[in-house]
Amino acid sequence: MQVMKYSYYDDSPAIKKIIKIGRDLISLCEENKLYPKDDELWNAAVTAGNKMVTAGTPWTRFKDTSSLSDIERKALLGYLEQKG
């Protein structure tokens, strides 16, 4: 039997990672370090980040990457490649 290593009331490690990525997306955009010259991708990255930070809550709009629009997925992929 596998024992949980986190509190029942705490988010799982996977949810915590999704939330962290969402926060990073938003922070980098606000600091003009991600898509500073591309308004469409900048807005998509912030929108994707906003969806991701709600992961694990009852009102989440993020279940997986299929919850993101095509442009939001493109912005997220660009972030992940940059972080690489």
C-alpha distances in whole Angstrom, upper triangle without the diagonal:
4,6,10,13,15,17,16,20,20,20,18,19,20,22,24,25,27,28,29,31,33,34,35,37,39,40,41,43,44,45,47,45,43,46,49,51,50,50,48,45,45,45,42,40,40,39,36,35,36,34,31,31,30,27,24,27,28,32,30,32,30,27,27,30,32,33,35,39,40,42,39,37,40,40,36,36,39,37,35,37,39,36,35
4,7,9,12,14,14,18,17,17,14,15,17,19,20,21,23,25,26,27,29,30,31,33,35,36,37,39,41,42,43,41,40,42,45,48,46,46,45,41,41,41,39,36,37,36,33,32,33,31,28,28,27,24,21,24,26,29,27,30,27,24,25,28,30,30,32,36,37,39,36,34,36,36,33,33,36,34,31,34,36,33,32
4,6,9,11,11,15,15,15,13,14,16,18,19,20,22,23,24,26,28,29,30,32,34,35,36,38,40,40,42,40,39,42,45,47,46,46,44,41,41,41,38,36,36,36,33,31,32,30,27,26,26,23,20,23,25,28,27,29,27,25,25,28,30,30,33,36,38,39,36,34,37,36,33,33,36,34,31,34,36,32,32
4,6,7,8,11,11,11,9,11,13,14,15,17,19,20,21,23,25,25,27,29,30,31,33,35,36,37,39,37,36,39,41,44,43,42,41,38,38,37,35,33,32,32,29,28,28,26,23,23,22,19,17,19,21,24,23,26,24,22,22,25,28,27,30,33,35,36,33,31,34,33,30,31,33,31,29,32,33,30,30
4,7,9,12,10,11,9,9,13,14,14,16,18,19,19,22,23,24,25,28,29,29,31,33,34,35,37,35,34,37,40,43,41,41,40,37,36,36,34,32,31,31,29,27,27,26,23,22,22,19,17,20,22,25,24,26,24,23,23,26,28,28,30,34,35,36,32,31,34,33,29,30,32,30,27,30,31,28,28
4,7,8,6,8,7,8,12,12,11,14,16,16,17,20,21,21,23,25,26,27,29,31,32,33,35,33,33,35,38,41,40,39,38,35,34,34,32,30,29,29,26,24,25,24,21,19,19,17,14,17,19,22,21,24,22,21,22,24,27,26,28,32,34,34,30,29,32,31,27,29,31,28,26,30,30,27,28
4,5,5,8,9,11,14,13,13,16,18,17,18,21,22,22,24,27,27,28,30,32,32,34,36,35,34,37,39,42,41,40,39,36,35,35,33,31,30,29,27,25,25,24,21,19,19,17,14,15,18,21,20,23,22,21,23,26,28,27,29,32,35,35,32,31,34,33,29,31,33,30,29,32,33,30,31
4,6,8,9,12,14,13,14,17,18,18,20,22,23,23,26,27,28,29,31,33,33,35,37,36,35,38,40,43,41,40,39,37,36,35,33,31,30,29,27,25,24,23,21,19,18,16,12,14,15,19,19,22,21,20,22,25,27,25,28,31,34,35,31,31,34,33,29,31,34,31,30,33,34,31,32
4,7,9,12,14,13,13,16,17,16,18,21,21,21,24,26,26,26,29,31,31,33,35,34,33,36,38,41,39,38,37,35,33,32,31,29,27,27,25,23,22,21,19,17,16,14,11,11,13,16,17,20,19,19,21,24,26,24,27,30,33,33,30,30,33,31,28,30,33,30,29,33,33,30,32
4,6,9,11,10,9,13,14,13,15,18,18,18,20,22,23,23,26,28,28,29,32,31,30,33,35,38,36,35,35,32,31,30,29,26,25,25,23,20,20,19,17,15,14,12,9,11,14,16,16,19,18,17,19,22,25,23,25,28,31,31,27,27,30,28,25,27,30,27,26,29,30,27,28
4,6,8,6,6,10,10,10,12,15,15,15,18,20,20,21,24,25,26,27,29,28,27,30,32,35,33,32,31,29,28,27,25,23,22,22,19,17,17,16,13,12,11,9,7,9,12,15,13,16,14,14,16,18,21,19,21,25,27,28,24,23,26,25,22,24,26,23,22,26,27,24,25
4,5,5,6,9,10,11,12,14,16,17,18,20,21,22,24,26,27,29,30,29,27,30,33,35,34,33,32,29,28,28,26,24,23,23,20,18,19,17,14,14,14,10,9,12,15,17,15,17,15,14,15,18,20,19,21,25,27,27,24,23,26,25,21,23,25,23,21,24,26,23,23
4,6,5,6,9,10,10,12,14,15,16,18,20,21,22,24,26,27,28,26,25,28,31,33,32,32,31,28,27,27,25,22,22,22,19,18,19,18,14,14,15,12,11,14,18,19,17,19,16,15,15,17,20,20,21,25,26,26,23,22,24,23,19,21,23,20,18,22,23,20,20
4,5,5,6,9,10,11,13,14,15,17,19,20,21,23,25,26,27,25,24,26,29,31,30,30,28,25,25,25,22,20,20,20,17,15,17,15,12,12,13,10,10,13,16,18,15,16,13,12,11,13,16,16,17,21,22,23,20,18,21,20,17,18,20,18,16,19,21,18,19
4,5,5,6,9,10,11,12,14,15,17,18,20,21,23,24,26,24,23,25,28,30,29,28,27,24,23,23,21,18,18,18,15,13,14,12,9,9,9,6,6,10,13,14,11,13,10,10,11,13,16,15,16,20,22,22,19,18,21,20,16,18,21,18,17,20,22,19,20
4,6,5,6,9,10,11,12,14,15,16,18,20,21,22,24,23,22,24,27,30,28,28,27,24,23,23,21,18,18,18,16,13,14,14,10,9,10,8,9,12,15,16,14,16,13,13,14,15,19,17,18,22,23,23,20,19,22,20,17,19,21,18,16,20,21,18,19
4,5,5,6,9,10,10,12,14,15,16,18,20,21,22,20,19,22,24,27,26,26,25,22,21,21,19,16,17,17,14,12,14,13,10,10,12,10,11,14,18,18,15,16,13,13,13,14,17,16,17,20,21,21,18,17,19,17,14,15,17,14,13,16,17,14,15
4,5,5,6,9,10,11,13,14,15,17,19,20,21,20,18,20,23,25,24,23,22,19,19,18,16,14,14,14,11,9,11,10,6,7,9,7,9,12,15,15,12,13,9,10,9,10,14,13,13,17,18,18,14,14,16,15,11,13,16,13,12,16,17,15,16
4,5,5,6,9,10,11,12,14,16,17,18,20,19,18,20,22,25,24,23,22,19,18,18,16,14,13,13,11,8,9,9,6,4,7,7,9,11,14,14,11,12,10,12,12,13,16,14,14,18,20,19,15,16,18,16,13,16,17,14,14,18,18,16,18
4,5,5,6,9,10,10,12,14,15,16,18,17,16,19,21,24,23,23,22,19,18,18,17,14,13,14,12,9,11,12,8,7,11,10,12,14,18,18,15,16,14,15,15,15,18,17,17,20,21,20,16,16,18,16,13,15,16,13,12,16,16,13,16
4,5,5,6,9,10,10,12,14,15,16,15,13,16,18,21,20,20,19,16,15,16,14,11,11,12,10,7,10,11,8,8,12,11,14,16,19,18,15,15,13,14,13,12,16,15,14,17,18,17,13,13,14,12,9,11,12,9,9,13,13,11,13
4,5,5,6,9,10,11,13,14,16,15,13,15,17,20,19,18,17,14,13,13,12,9,8,9,7,4,6,8,5,5,9,9,13,14,17,16,13,12,11,13,12,12,15,13,12,15,16,15,12,12,14,11,9,12,13,10,11,15,15,13,16
4,5,5,6,9,10,11,12,14,14,13,15,17,20,19,19,19,16,14,14,14,10,9,11,10,6,8,10,8,7,10,11,14,15,18,17,15,15,14,16,16,16,19,17,16,18,20,18,15,16,17,14,12,15,15,12,13,17,16,14,17
4,5,5,6,8,10,10,12,11,10,13,15,18,18,18,18,15,13,14,14,10,10,12,11,8,11,13,10,10,14,14,17,19,22,21,18,18,16,18,17,16,20,18,17,19,20,18,14,15,16,12,11,13,13,9,11,14,12,10,14
4,6,5,6,9,10,11,10,8,10,12,15,14,14,14,11,9,10,10,6,6,9,8,5,9,11,9,10,14,14,18,19,22,20,17,16,15,17,16,15,18,16,14,15,16,14,11,12,12,9,8,11,10,7,10,13,11,11,14
4,6,5,6,9,10,10,9,11,12,15,15,14,14,12,9,10,10,7,5,8,9,6,7,11,10,10,13,15,18,18,21,19,17,16,15,18,18,17,19,17,15,17,18,15,12,14,15,11,11,14,14,11,13,16,15,14,18
4,5,5,6,9,9,9,12,12,16,16,15,17,14,11,12,13,10,9,12,12,9,11,14,13,12,16,17,20,21,24,22,20,20,19,22,21,20,23,21,19,20,21,19,16,17,18,14,13,16,15,12,14,17,15,14,17
4,5,5,6,5,5,9,9,13,13,14,15,12,10,12,13,9,9,13,13,10,13,16,15,14,18,19,22,23,26,25,22,21,20,23,21,20,23,21,19,20,20,17,15,16,16,12,12,14,12,9,12,14,11,11,15
4,5,5,6,5,7,7,11,11,10,12,10,6,8,10,7,7,11,11,10,12,15,15,15,18,20,23,24,26,24,21,20,20,23,21,20,22,20,17,18,18,15,13,15,15,11,12,14,12,10,14,15,13,14,17
4,5,8,8,10,9,13,13,12,14,13,9,10,13,10,9,12,14,12,13,16,16,15,19,21,24,24,27,24,22,22,21,25,24,22,25,23,20,21,22,18,16,19,18,14,15,18,16,14,17,19,16,17,20
4,5,8,10,9,12,14,14,16,15,11,13,15,13,12,16,16,14,16,19,19,18,21,23,26,27,30,27,25,25,24,27,26,24,27,25,23,23,24,20,19,20,20,16,16,19,16,14,17,18,15,16,19
4,6,7,5,9,10,11,13,12,9,12,14,12,11,15,16,15,17,20,20,19,23,24,28,28,31,29,26,25,24,27,26,24,26,25,22,22,22,18,17,19,18,14,15,17,14,13,16,17,14,15,19
4,7,6,10,11,13,15,12,10,13,14,12,12,16,16,15,17,20,19,19,23,24,27,28,31,29,26,25,24,27,25,23,26,25,21,22,21,18,17,18,16,13,14,15,12,10,13,14,11,12,15
4,6,9,9,10,12,9,7,10,11,8,10,13,13,12,15,17,17,18,21,22,25,26,29,27,24,23,21,24,22,19,22,21,18,18,18,14,13,14,13,9,10,12,9,7,11,12,9,11,14
4,6,5,7,9,6,5,9,10,8,10,13,14,14,16,18,18,20,23,24,27,28,31,28,25,23,22,25,23,20,22,21,18,17,16,13,12,14,12,9,11,12,9,9,13,13,11,13,16
4,6,7,10,9,7,10,12,11,12,15,16,16,18,21,21,21,24,26,30,30,33,30,27,26,25,28,26,23,25,24,21,20,20,16,16,18,15,12,15,16,13,12,16,16,14,16,19
4,6,9,9,8,11,13,13,14,17,18,18,20,22,23,24,27,28,32,33,35,32,29,27,27,29,28,25,26,25,22,20,19,16,16,18,16,13,16,17,14,15,18,18,16,18,21
4,6,6,6,9,10,11,12,14,15,16,18,20,21,23,25,26,30,31,32,30,27,24,24,27,25,22,23,22,19,17,16,12,13,15,12,10,14,15,12,13,17,17,15,18,20
4,6,5,6,8,10,11,12,14,15,16,18,20,21,23,25,29,29,30,27,25,23,23,26,24,21,22,21,17,16,15,12,12,15,13,11,14,16,14,15,18,19,18,20,23
4,5,5,6,9,10,11,12,14,15,17,18,20,22,23,27,27,29,26,23,20,20,23,22,19,19,18,14,12,12,8,9,12,11,9,13,14,13,14,17,18,18,20,22
4,5,5,6,9,10,10,12,14,15,16,18,20,21,25,26,27,25,22,19,19,21,19,16,17,17,13,12,11,7,7,10,8,6,9,11,9,10,14,14,14,16,18
4,5,5,6,9,10,11,12,14,15,17,19,21,24,25,27,24,21,19,19,22,20,18,19,18,14,14,14,10,9,12,11,8,10,13,11,11,14,15,14,16,19
4,5,5,6,9,10,11,12,14,15,17,19,23,23,24,21,19,17,17,20,19,17,18,16,13,12,13,9,9,12,12,9,11,14,13,13,16,18,17,19,21
4,5,5,6,8,10,11,12,14,16,17,21,21,23,20,17,15,14,17,16,13,14,13,9,8,9,6,5,8,8,6,8,11,11,11,14,16,16,17,20
4,5,5,6,9,10,10,12,15,16,20,20,22,20,17,15,14,17,15,13,15,13,10,11,11,8,6,8,9,5,6,10,9,8,11,13,13,14,17
4,5,5,6,9,10,11,13,15,18,19,21,18,15,14,14,17,16,15,17,14,12,12,14,11,9,11,12,9,10,13,13,11,14,17,16,16,19
4,5,5,6,9,10,11,13,17,17,18,15,13,11,11,15,14,13,14,11,9,10,12,10,7,10,12,10,10,14,14,13,16,18,18,19,21
4,5,5,6,9,10,11,15,16,18,15,12,10,9,12,11,9,11,9,7,8,10,9,5,8,10,8,7,11,12,11,13,16,16,16,19
4,5,5,6,9,10,14,15,17,15,12,11,10,13,13,12,14,12,10,12,14,13,9,11,13,10,8,12,13,11,13,16,16,15,18
4,5,5,7,9,13,13,15,12,10,9,9,13,13,13,15,12,11,13,16,14,11,13,15,13,12,16,17,15,16,20,19,19,22
4,6,6,7,11,11,12,10,7,6,5,9,10,10,12,8,8,11,14,14,10,12,15,13,12,15,17,15,16,20,20,20,22
4,5,5,9,10,13,11,8,8,6,9,9,9,12,9,9,13,15,15,11,12,15,13,10,14,16,14,14,18,18,17,19
4,5,8,9,12,11,8,9,8,11,12,13,15,13,13,16,18,18,14,15,18,16,13,17,18,16,16,20,20,18,21
4,6,6,8,7,5,7,7,10,12,13,15,12,13,16,19,19,15,17,20,18,16,19,21,19,19,23,23,22,24
4,6,8,8,5,7,6,7,9,12,13,11,13,16,19,19,16,16,19,18,15,18,21,18,18,22,23,21,23
4,7,8,7,10,9,9,11,14,16,14,16,20,22,23,19,19,23,22,19,22,24,22,21,25,26,24,25
4,5,5,9,9,10,14,16,18,15,17,20,23,24,20,21,24,23,21,24,26,24,24,27,28,26,28
4,6,9,11,11,15,18,18,15,18,21,24,25,22,23,26,25,23,26,28,26,26,30,31,29,31
4,7,9,11,14,17,17,13,15,18,22,22,19,21,24,23,21,24,27,25,25,29,30,29,31
4,5,8,11,13,13,10,12,15,19,19,16,17,21,20,18,21,23,21,22,25,26,25,27
4,7,9,11,11,7,9,12,15,16,13,14,18,17,16,19,21,20,20,24,25,24,26
4,6,8,8,5,8,11,14,15,12,12,16,15,13,16,19,17,17,21,22,21,23
4,7,8,6,9,13,15,17,14,13,17,17,15,17,20,19,18,22,24,22,23
4,5,6,8,11,13,15,12,11,14,15,12,14,17,16,15,18,21,20,20
4,5,5,9,10,12,9,7,11,12,9,10,14,14,13,16,18,18,18
4,5,7,9,12,10,8,12,14,12,13,16,17,16,19,21,21,22
4,7,10,12,9,9,13,14,12,14,17,17,17,20,22,22,23
4,7,8,6,6,9,10,9,11,14,14,15,17,19,19,21
4,5,5,6,9,10,10,12,14,15,16,18,20,21,22
4,5,5,6,9,10,11,12,14,15,16,18,20,21
4,5,5,6,9,10,10,12,14,15,16,18,20
4,5,5,6,9,10,11,12,14,15,17,18
4,5,5,6,9,10,10,12,14,15,16
4,5,5,6,9,10,10,12,14,15
4,5,5,6,9,10,11,12,14
4,5,5,6,9,10,11,12
4,5,5,6,8,10,10
4,5,5,6,9,10
4,5,5,6,8
4,5,5,6
4,5,5
4,5
4
